[in-house]
Amino acid sequence: MANKVEELKKQKGGLEVWPDLLRYSKTGFHTIPEDDLQRFRWYGLYQQKPKDDGYFMLRVKIPGGDATANQMRVMGEIARDFCRGFADFTTRQNVQYHWLTIETIPEVLAKLNAVGLTTVGACGDITRNVVGCPVAGLDPHEIYDCRPLIQEITRFFLGNKDFADLPRKYKISISGCALDCAQPEINDVGFTAFRLPAGDGSEVMFQVRVGGGLSTQPYFSQKLDTIVHPYQVLDVCRAITEIFRDDGYRDRRNRARMKFLVADIGPEEFQRRLVQRLGWTPEPGVFADDASNGCHDHLGIQSQKQHGLHWVGVVLLNGRVTAEKMLAAADIAGRFGDGSLRTTNQQNLIFPNIAGDDLEEAQAAIRKAGFEWEVSPFRKAAVACTGSEFCNLAITETKLRLVEIIEFLEKELVWDEDIRINLNGCPNSCGQHHIGDIGLQGCLAKVGDQRVEAYDICLGGRLGSDARFARPIERKVPADKVKYAIANLLRSYRQQRNADEDFSHFVERRSDEDLGAMLGLELLAQPDPDFAPPPPLHAIE
């Protein structure tokens, strides 16, 4: 028996709700039936918490994170005029708005469409934003500039009704980054460029992975015994998507992701079905990962492959940015660069194509606008999901909590090595806590007679050649104690690690009991006298 969403899609597809959305913008929120609210997701719209208040979240797709200054300017104007002055950058290189009403949505979408931006497929059971390396075409060490491939695949799937009814959401990663920064391990489909060792080493092929994903049951993608030429990537991606569309599970929503199909049938059977769909046989081969675990967000001031040009990668802690900063970023990109900007999958922003002669003045302008790149390792790779402020699934507040934790660690510890803190407000892992060095999963705990916000503390996640998911060490740690527990742990790590041992490998060789003792929770039994509940995040910068 098909689930409720499957029945809903049979009655009317998600892409078919557009005329109704326009009608509801005139008749008002109270006239929208529940089924069409579900279909709105195909146009990037979710109901904001609380659902009955009539406000929406809107997600804007930026394929590969490659945006123009004019697009950023329009997005900043929308944030200013319709969304109470801010937006969020996401882990899929999107921009996300809050506080939109049904009456304003057609106007907002028209403004986005006028500058080549779309929300189609940003949510729903459809191909989501295609992610890639944010310095594609700039990085002197890159293996292949994948921007044309990302655009080709985006155009193929965008609004394509043959692929608008997938079993669940569907995520694609394509990258030629030497650091493998686009996280193919946790995408439904991942294409990773590498150079063939034979010949002069100039020929580029792509390794194909399938079946990655996080949420409540995380899976790493599995490599197929398949390597493909760049011109074959779209055809292979199409065939893989057809397998998911036609063979993926539809009975239960919690089993409908590609990762469950791949886990059940295995990569060999999946490859057999792929060849059958393609009608031709790709070359066999498995590329050996050599990218190390680390914070690969391309931040700071770096030289490009184009002689005399540089990019500046700045940190947006937790991804939140004001409209004023978005508008300033657009102006800076137009004044000092070539009118382009890049969003990253760690919620940060890159200013590319700045000439050496302009670099000092550009840095001053970037700093004046409130952006920073010389930040602590705690800050540069920290990630937080939307949290309970706006998300109907979240259990805990996240954005301000992450700021609190990072600022405390910066005050308490001198730190000079990569460390990734991923904070999530529920088990669904939009904040990717499964792959953080320190992953925090929101929950509730009972303290006395009260139920308070809390976090499960998970440790040791990493991607790369030796990928591992973080393992839970302590459950239900009250939220106001988390920063102290992390500081205790990191002090113990510094004292007890082996020479040249990073945090993830330190965690790997220590027992849960040892790590739990390092958190020092028994010393944190008393309430924090300095803690006060955070104000609504939209009220601050």
NULOVEX-207646 format. One line per field, with one value per residue (C-alpha): y, x, z. Coordinates in nm, 2 decimals. Layout:
N
y <- Y / ...
x <- X / ...
z <- Z / ...
END
This chain:
541
y <- 0.00 / 0.34 / 0.60 / 0.92 / 1.13 / 0.88 / 0.89 / 1.27 / 1.28 / 1.05 / 1.29 / 1.59 / 1.62 / 1.87 / 2.08 / 2.10 / 2.32 / 2.64 / 2.78 / 2.70 / 2.87 / 3.19 / 3.16 / 3.11 / 3.43 / 3.61 / 3.41 / 3.38 / 3.12 / 2.99 / 2.87 / 2.64 / 2.27 / 2.05 / 1.85 / 2.16 / 2.28 / 1.95 / 2.01 / 2.36 / 2.19 / 2.13 / 2.51 / 2.53 / 2.62 / 2.47 / 2.59 / 2.77 / 2.69 / 2.72 / 2.59 / 2.77 / 3.12 / 3.13 / 3.20 / 3.01 / 2.92 / 2.95 / 2.78 / 2.92 / 2.69 / 2.80 / 2.52 / 2.45 / 2.77 / 2.98 / 3.31 / 3.66 / 3.98 / 4.08 / 3.77 / 3.83 / 4.19 / 4.08 / 3.81 / 4.07 / 4.30 / 4.02 / 3.95 / 4.32 / 4.38 / 4.06 / 3.85 / 4.07 / 4.15 / 3.82 / 3.49 / 3.16 / 3.00 / 2.62 / 2.30 / 2.25 / 2.60 / 2.73 / 3.05 / 3.01 / 3.27 / 3.29 / 3.50 / 3.49 / 3.50 / 3.34 / 3.69 / 3.79 / 3.46 / 3.53 / 3.86 / 3.71 / 3.43 / 3.67 / 3.87 / 3.56 / 3.43 / 3.77 / 3.72 / 3.36 / 3.20 / 2.93 / 2.75 / 2.47 / 2.14 / 2.30 / 2.08 / 1.79 / 1.44 / 1.56 / 1.64 / 1.90 / 2.16 / 2.00 / 2.08 / 2.12 / 2.27 / 2.65 / 2.74 / 2.54 / 2.71 / 2.91 / 2.65 / 2.59 / 2.24 / 2.13 / 1.82 / 1.94 / 2.24 / 2.08 / 2.40 / 2.31 / 1.96 / 2.10 / 2.34 / 2.07 / 1.83 / 2.11 / 2.21 / 1.85 / 1.78 / 2.13 / 2.11 / 1.78 / 1.60 / 1.26 / 1.30 / 1.51 / 1.21 / 1.04 / 0.82 / 1.09 / 1.38 / 1.32 / 1.48 / 1.50 / 1.60 / 1.67 / 1.78 / 1.80 / 1.94 / 1.78 / 1.80 / 1.63 / 1.91 / 1.84 / 1.54 / 1.26 / 1.02 / 1.15 / 1.22 / 0.99 / 1.02 / 1.14 / 1.20 / 1.26 / 1.36 / 1.20 / 1.17 / 0.84 / 0.73 / 0.60 / 0.81 / 1.17 / 1.19 / 1.45 / 1.25 / 1.30 / 1.04 / 1.04 / 0.78 / 0.70 / 0.66 / 0.58 / 0.55 / 0.81 / 1.00 / 1.10 / 1.16 / 0.92 / 0.62 / 0.74 / 0.55 / 0.63 / 0.60 / 0.30 / 0.30 / 0.13 / -0.05 / 0.22 / 0.52 / 0.76 / 1.04 / 1.39 / 1.37 / 1.06 / 1.20 / 1.33 / 1.00 / 0.80 / 1.04 / 1.01 / 0.63 / 0.62 / 0.85 / 0.63 / 0.33 / 0.53 / 0.65 / 0.31 / 0.07 / 0.28 / 0.21 / 0.39 / 0.20 / 0.38 / 0.73 / 0.64 / 0.37 / 0.57 / 0.71 / 0.58 / 0.46 / 0.19 / 0.05 / 0.04 / -0.11 / -0.39 / -0.48 / -0.40 / -0.21 / -0.50 / -0.54 / -0.17 / -0.15 / -0.43 / -0.23 / 0.08 / -0.09 / -0.22 / 0.14 / 0.29 / 0.04 / 0.07 / -0.05 / 0.21 / 0.14 / -0.06 / 0.09 / 0.22 / 0.53 / 0.52 / 0.82 / 1.02 / 1.32 / 1.35 / 1.42 / 1.79 / 2.13 / 2.18 / 2.50 / 2.70 / 2.99 / 3.28 / 3.46 / 3.22 / 3.26 / 3.14 / 2.96 / 3.28 / 3.48 / 3.77 / 3.69 / 3.58 / 3.47 / 3.56 / 3.30 / 3.44 / 3.28 / 3.31 / 3.14 / 2.92 / 3.05 / 3.34 / 3.67 / 4.01 / 4.17 / 4.45 / 4.21 / 4.04 / 4.38 / 4.47 / 4.14 / 4.21 / 4.56 / 4.43 / 4.15 / 4.40 / 4.66 / 4.44 / 4.11 / 4.01 / 4.03 / 3.67 / 3.51 / 3.15 / 2.99 / 2.68 / 2.36 / 2.47 / 2.78 / 3.03 / 3.27 / 3.33 / 3.65 / 3.54 / 3.70 / 3.99 / 4.14 / 4.16 / 4.54 / 4.56 / 4.30 / 4.52 / 4.76 / 4.47 / 4.32 / 4.65 / 4.66 / 4.30 / 4.36 / 4.69 / 4.50 / 4.27 / 3.97 / 3.79 / 3.52 / 3.52 / 3.32 / 3.04 / 2.68 / 2.64 / 2.90 / 2.83 / 2.49 / 2.50 / 2.42 / 2.45 / 2.35 / 2.58 / 2.47 / 2.51 / 2.88 / 2.80 / 2.42 / 2.21 / 1.90 / 2.06 / 1.99 / 2.25 / 2.60 / 2.58 / 2.90 / 3.10 / 2.79 / 2.73 / 3.09 / 3.05 / 2.73 / 2.87 / 3.20 / 3.01 / 2.78 / 3.07 / 3.24 / 2.93 / 2.75 / 2.84 / 2.62 / 2.58 / 2.27 / 2.18 / 2.08 / 2.05 / 2.11 / 2.02 / 2.11 / 1.96 / 2.04 / 1.69 / 1.34 / 1.43 / 1.56 / 1.87 / 2.00 / 1.69 / 1.59 / 1.24 / 1.36 / 1.62 / 1.58 / 1.68 / 1.62 / 1.75 / 1.61 / 1.80 / 1.62 / 1.69 / 1.59 / 1.59 / 1.81 / 1.80 / 1.86 / 2.03 / 1.91 / 2.12 / 2.14 / 1.90 / 1.74 / 1.40 / 1.44 / 1.23 / 1.22 / 1.11 / 1.16 / 1.22 / 1.19 / 1.09 / 0.77 / 0.64 / 0.78 / 0.71 / 0.83 / 1.00 / 0.77 / 0.88 / 0.92 / 1.10 / 1.13 / 1.41 / 1.66 / 1.98 / 2.24 / 2.49 / 2.23 / 2.14 / 2.41 / 2.32 / 1.95 / 2.02 / 2.24 / 1.96 / 1.70 / 1.91 / 1.99 / 1.61 / 1.55 / 1.79 / 1.63 / 1.27 / 1.25 / 1.08 / 1.28 / 1.38 / 1.24 / 1.44 / 1.45 / 1.20 / 0.93 / 1.01 / 0.94 / 0.62 / 0.46 / 0.56 / 0.39 / 0.55 / 0.53 / 0.72 / 0.98 / 1.02 / 1.08 / 1.35 / 1.54 / 1.58 / 1.59 / 1.49 / 1.83 / 2.02 / 1.91 / 2.26 / 2.51 / 2.76 / 3.09 / 3.29 / 3.11 / 3.29 / 3.17 / 3.32 / 3.59 / 3.51 / 3.49 / 3.71 / 3.99 / 4.01 / 4.02
x <- 0.00 / 0.15 / 0.20 / 0.00 / 0.25 / 0.26 / -0.12 / -0.10 / 0.14 / -0.08 / -0.37 / -0.16 / 0.21 / 0.42 / 0.51 / 0.14 / 0.05 / 0.18 / -0.16 / -0.31 / -0.03 / -0.10 / -0.47 / -0.40 / -0.18 / -0.50 / -0.74 / -0.51 / -0.34 / -0.66 / -0.78 / -0.48 / -0.56 / -0.31 / -0.23 / -0.12 / 0.09 / 0.28 / 0.31 / 0.45 / 0.77 / 0.84 / 0.87 / 1.10 / 0.84 / 0.80 / 0.56 / 0.75 / 0.71 / 0.44 / 0.25 / -0.08 / 0.08 / 0.09 / 0.46 / 0.69 / 1.05 / 1.17 / 1.49 / 1.67 / 1.90 / 2.25 / 2.40 / 2.76 / 2.74 / 2.81 / 2.62 / 2.65 / 2.67 / 2.34 / 2.18 / 2.32 / 2.20 / 1.84 / 1.86 / 1.97 / 1.69 / 1.44 / 1.58 / 1.55 / 1.20 / 1.02 / 1.21 / 1.28 / 1.63 / 1.82 / 1.87 / 2.06 / 2.33 / 2.29 / 2.50 / 2.38 / 2.50 / 2.15 / 2.01 / 1.71 / 1.45 / 1.20 / 0.89 / 0.74 / 0.36 / 0.16 / 0.06 / 0.43 / 0.56 / 0.47 / 0.65 / 0.95 / 0.97 / 0.94 / 1.23 / 1.44 / 1.35 / 1.43 / 1.80 / 1.82 / 1.75 / 1.50 / 1.34 / 1.20 / 1.32 / 1.48 / 1.25 / 1.02 / 1.07 / 1.28 / 1.65 / 1.77 / 2.04 / 2.35 / 2.66 / 3.02 / 3.35 / 3.30 / 3.63 / 3.58 / 3.75 / 3.97 / 4.17 / 4.52 / 4.52 / 4.18 / 4.15 / 3.86 / 3.63 / 3.29 / 3.08 / 2.96 / 2.86 / 2.67 / 2.48 / 2.42 / 2.27 / 2.08 / 1.92 / 1.83 / 1.64 / 1.50 / 1.12 / 1.16 / 0.83 / 0.99 / 1.19 / 0.95 / 0.81 / 1.10 / 1.05 / 1.21 / 1.45 / 1.76 / 2.10 / 2.38 / 2.75 / 2.99 / 3.34 / 3.69 / 3.84 / 4.17 / 4.05 / 3.72 / 3.53 / 3.18 / 3.12 / 3.03 / 3.03 / 2.70 / 2.51 / 2.27 / 2.50 / 2.85 / 3.08 / 3.45 / 3.71 / 4.05 / 4.34 / 4.42 / 4.77 / 4.84 / 4.98 / 5.07 / 4.82 / 4.61 / 4.30 / 4.03 / 3.77 / 3.49 / 3.44 / 3.08 / 2.93 / 2.57 / 2.36 / 2.50 / 2.29 / 2.26 / 1.93 / 1.84 / 2.01 / 2.34 / 2.50 / 2.82 / 2.79 / 2.93 / 3.16 / 3.06 / 3.32 / 3.26 / 3.46 / 3.32 / 3.44 / 3.31 / 3.08 / 2.92 / 2.83 / 2.49 / 2.38 / 2.50 / 2.33 / 2.00 / 2.02 / 2.09 / 1.80 / 1.57 / 1.68 / 1.59 / 1.26 / 1.15 / 1.31 / 1.32 / 1.10 / 0.77 / 0.57 / 0.73 / 0.87 / 1.14 / 1.28 / 1.23 / 1.58 / 1.83 / 2.07 / 1.83 / 1.79 / 2.17 / 2.23 / 1.97 / 2.07 / 2.45 / 2.67 / 2.72 / 2.34 / 2.30 / 2.58 / 2.41 / 2.09 / 2.28 / 2.44 / 2.09 / 1.95 / 2.24 / 2.25 / 2.63 / 2.89 / 3.11 / 3.48 / 3.55 / 3.76 / 3.77 / 3.95 / 4.13 / 4.05 / 4.35 / 4.18 / 4.24 / 3.98 / 3.98 / 3.81 / 3.81 / 3.61 / 3.87 / 3.87 / 4.12 / 4.31 / 4.43 / 4.59 / 4.39 / 4.50 / 4.45 / 4.77 / 4.75 / 4.40 / 4.29 / 3.99 / 3.89 / 3.69 / 3.50 / 3.32 / 2.95 / 2.92 / 2.60 / 2.52 / 2.31 / 2.37 / 2.19 / 2.04 / 2.29 / 2.58 / 2.44 / 2.40 / 2.76 / 2.89 / 2.73 / 2.88 / 3.23 / 3.21 / 3.12 / 3.38 / 3.68 / 3.60 / 3.43 / 3.08 / 3.07 / 3.04 / 3.05 / 2.85 / 3.01 / 2.86 / 2.98 / 2.76 / 3.04 / 3.10 / 3.39 / 3.48 / 3.67 / 3.87 / 4.03 / 4.34 / 4.66 / 4.67 / 4.32 / 4.36 / 4.44 / 4.16 / 3.92 / 4.02 / 3.94 / 3.60 / 3.52 / 3.61 / 3.42 / 3.11 / 3.15 / 3.31 / 3.61 / 3.85 / 4.12 / 3.92 / 3.97 / 3.96 / 3.65 / 3.46 / 3.57 / 3.41 / 3.12 / 2.78 / 2.43 / 2.09 / 1.78 / 1.67 / 1.35 / 1.33 / 1.17 / 1.18 / 0.88 / 1.09 / 1.36 / 1.37 / 1.63 / 1.75 / 2.07 / 2.20 / 2.26 / 2.36 / 2.64 / 2.76 / 2.76 / 2.97 / 3.22 / 3.27 / 3.32 / 3.58 / 3.76 / 3.78 / 3.89 / 4.13 / 4.42 / 4.37 / 4.56 / 4.43 / 4.12 / 3.82 / 3.47 / 3.17 / 2.83 / 2.52 / 2.18 / 1.84 / 1.70 / 1.80 / 1.75 / 2.10 / 2.05 / 2.34 / 2.54 / 2.63 / 2.72 / 3.03 / 3.16 / 3.47 / 3.22 / 2.85 / 2.57 / 2.22 / 1.93 / 1.70 / 1.53 / 1.64 / 1.47 / 1.64 / 1.45 / 1.09 / 1.16 / 1.23 / 1.51 / 1.69 / 1.98 / 2.23 / 2.37 / 2.75 / 2.89 / 3.26 / 3.49 / 3.31 / 3.51 / 3.50 / 3.77 / 3.96 / 3.89 / 3.54 / 3.35 / 3.04 / 3.06 / 2.96 / 2.75 / 2.94 / 2.70 / 2.32 / 2.10 / 2.36 / 2.17 / 2.24 / 2.39 / 2.65 / 2.77 / 3.03 / 3.20 / 3.20 / 3.36 / 3.62 / 3.70 / 3.73 / 3.96 / 4.19 / 4.22 / 4.29 / 4.57 / 4.72 / 4.68 / 4.71 / 5.00 / 5.24 / 5.09 / 4.75 / 4.45 / 4.13 / 3.93 / 4.20 / 4.24 / 3.87 / 3.89 / 4.15 / 3.98 / 3.68 / 3.34 / 3.40 / 3.74 / 3.59 / 3.29 / 3.52 / 3.70 / 3.38 / 3.37 / 3.00 / 3.00 / 3.17 / 2.89 / 2.59 / 2.52 / 2.32 / 2.52 / 2.47 / 2.56 / 2.32 / 2.01 / 1.77 / 1.87 / 1.66 / 1.49 / 1.77 / 1.61 / 1.62 / 2.00 / 2.26
z <- 0.00 / -0.10 / 0.16 / 0.19 / 0.00 / -0.29 / -0.31 / -0.31 / -0.60 / -0.80 / -0.76 / -0.87 / -0.92 / -0.72 / -1.03 / -1.12 / -0.82 / -0.96 / -1.09 / -0.75 / -0.57 / -0.77 / -0.68 / -0.31 / -0.32 / -0.38 / -0.16 / 0.14 / 0.35 / 0.51 / 0.17 / 0.10 / 0.15 / 0.33 / 0.02 / -0.17 / 0.11 / 0.07 / -0.31 / -0.25 / -0.16 / -0.53 / -0.56 / -0.26 / 0.00 / 0.35 / 0.62 / 0.88 / 1.25 / 1.38 / 1.08 / 1.15 / 1.15 / 0.77 / 0.72 / 0.48 / 0.43 / 0.07 / -0.05 / -0.36 / -0.56 / -0.65 / -0.86 / -0.75 / -0.54 / -0.85 / -0.82 / -0.98 / -0.79 / -0.94 / -0.81 / -0.47 / -0.48 / -0.56 / -0.29 / -0.04 / -0.15 / -0.10 / 0.25 / 0.33 / 0.19 / 0.26 / 0.52 / 0.81 / 0.71 / 0.69 / 0.51 / 0.57 / 0.36 / 0.37 / 0.34 / -0.02 / -0.13 / -0.13 / 0.02 / 0.25 / 0.35 / 0.63 / 0.71 / 0.36 / 0.32 / 0.04 / -0.08 / -0.14 / -0.28 / -0.65 / -0.64 / -0.47 / -0.72 / -1.01 / -0.88 / -0.85 / -1.19 / -1.35 / -1.25 / -1.35 / -1.01 / -0.93 / -0.64 / -0.85 / -0.70 / -0.40 / -0.18 / -0.25 / -0.40 / -0.68 / -0.77 / -0.53 / -0.58 / -0.75 / -0.53 / -0.63 / -0.54 / -0.46 / -0.63 / -0.95 / -1.23 / -0.99 / -0.79 / -0.94 / -0.79 / -0.92 / -1.14 / -1.35 / -1.37 / -1.32 / -1.36 / -1.71 / -1.60 / -1.30 / -1.52 / -1.78 / -1.52 / -1.35 / -1.68 / -1.77 / -1.44 / -1.38 / -1.42 / -1.60 / -1.53 / -1.62 / -1.30 / -1.08 / -0.89 / -0.72 / -0.41 / -0.19 / -0.22 / -0.44 / -0.40 / -0.65 / -0.60 / -0.89 / -0.82 / -0.97 / -0.65 / -0.54 / -0.18 / -0.26 / -0.08 / -0.23 / 0.00 / -0.25 / 0.04 / 0.18 / -0.15 / -0.33 / -0.64 / -0.64 / -0.94 / -0.84 / -1.10 / -1.11 / -1.36 / -1.52 / -1.41 / -1.76 / -2.04 / -1.95 / -1.67 / -1.84 / -1.92 / -1.66 / -1.57 / -1.30 / -1.03 / -0.96 / -0.61 / -0.52 / -0.21 / 0.04 / 0.29 / 0.65 / 0.84 / 1.12 / 0.95 / 0.79 / 0.50 / 0.31 / -0.07 / -0.24 / -0.53 / -0.85 / -1.06 / -1.31 / -1.44 / -1.70 / -1.93 / -1.86 / -2.17 / -2.02 / -1.68 / -1.78 / -1.94 / -1.64 / -1.40 / -1.60 / -1.59 / -1.21 / -1.15 / -1.36 / -1.13 / -0.82 / -0.98 / -1.09 / -0.84 / -0.53 / -0.23 / -0.21 / 0.06 / 0.36 / 0.36 / 0.61 / 0.37 / 0.04 / 0.00 / -0.25 / 0.02 / 0.13 / -0.22 / -0.27 / 0.07 / -0.01 / -0.36 / -0.34 / -0.58 / -0.82 / -0.88 / -0.90 / -1.16 / -1.36 / -1.37 / -1.47 / -1.77 / -1.87 / -1.85 / -2.04 / -2.32 / -2.32 / -2.08 / -1.90 / -1.84 / -1.52 / -1.25 / -0.89 / -0.81 / -0.47 / -0.25 / -0.14 / 0.01 / 0.38 / 0.65 / 0.72 / 0.68 / 0.31 / 0.27 / 0.07 / 0.31 / 0.35 / 0.08 / -0.19 / -0.54 / -0.83 / -1.14 / -1.33 / -1.30 / -1.06 / -0.94 / -0.59 / -0.40 / -0.04 / 0.14 / 0.45 / 0.74 / 0.80 / 1.14 / 1.12 / 0.78 / 0.89 / 0.71 / 0.71 / 0.41 / 0.45 / 0.43 / 0.12 / -0.05 / 0.05 / -0.08 / -0.42 / -0.43 / -0.34 / -0.60 / -0.87 / -0.76 / -0.70 / -0.88 / -1.20 / -1.05 / -0.92 / -0.58 / -0.45 / -0.17 / 0.00 / 0.15 / 0.50 / 0.49 / 0.40 / 0.11 / -0.14 / -0.33 / -0.64 / -0.92 / -0.72 / -0.88 / -0.68 / -0.71 / -0.57 / -0.30 / -0.01 / -0.08 / -0.13 / 0.20 / 0.37 / 0.21 / 0.30 / 0.66 / 0.67 / 0.55 / 0.86 / 0.69 / 0.84 / 0.72 / 0.98 / 1.24 / 1.48 / 1.36 / 1.58 / 1.38 / 1.02 / 0.98 / 1.23 / 1.09 / 1.23 / 1.09 / 1.10 / 1.45 / 1.64 / 1.57 / 1.23 / 1.17 / 1.26 / 1.32 / 1.53 / 1.91 / 2.00 / 1.91 / 1.71 / 1.55 / 1.87 / 2.06 / 1.81 / 1.85 / 2.22 / 2.20 / 1.95 / 2.14 / 2.47 / 2.31 / 2.15 / 2.49 / 2.68 / 2.45 / 2.22 / 1.92 / 1.59 / 1.42 / 1.22 / 1.43 / 1.29 / 1.52 / 1.36 / 1.55 / 1.47 / 1.63 / 1.58 / 1.46 / 1.09 / 1.04 / 0.82 / 1.03 / 0.94 / 1.30 / 1.18 / 1.00 / 1.25 / 1.47 / 1.73 / 1.64 / 1.85 / 1.81 / 1.97 / 2.22 / 2.55 / 2.90 / 3.23 / 3.49 / 3.82 / 3.73 / 3.40 / 3.05 / 2.90 / 2.57 / 2.55 / 2.31 / 2.24 / 2.21 / 1.93 / 1.84 / 1.56 / 1.23 / 0.92 / 0.54 / 0.30 / 0.25 / 0.60 / 0.64 / 0.97 / 1.13 / 1.47 / 1.75 / 2.05 / 2.37 / 2.61 / 2.57 / 2.68 / 2.80 / 2.90 / 2.64 / 2.88 / 2.98 / 2.63 / 2.58 / 2.91 / 2.83 / 2.49 / 2.64 / 2.90 / 2.62 / 2.40 / 2.70 / 2.76 / 2.40 / 2.39 / 2.70 / 2.60 / 2.22 / 2.05 / 1.84 / 1.50 / 1.60 / 1.49 / 1.69 / 1.49 / 1.52 / 1.89 / 1.93 / 1.73 / 1.96 / 2.29 / 2.45 / 2.50 / 2.87 / 2.84 / 2.62 / 2.85 / 3.15 / 2.95 / 2.90 / 3.28 / 3.31 / 3.68 / 3.74 / 3.56 / 3.78 / 3.90 / 3.68 / 3.49 / 3.67 / 3.35 / 3.12 / 3.00 / 2.72 / 2.39 / 2.23 / 1.89 / 1.64 / 1.38 / 1.63 / 1.62 / 1.35
END
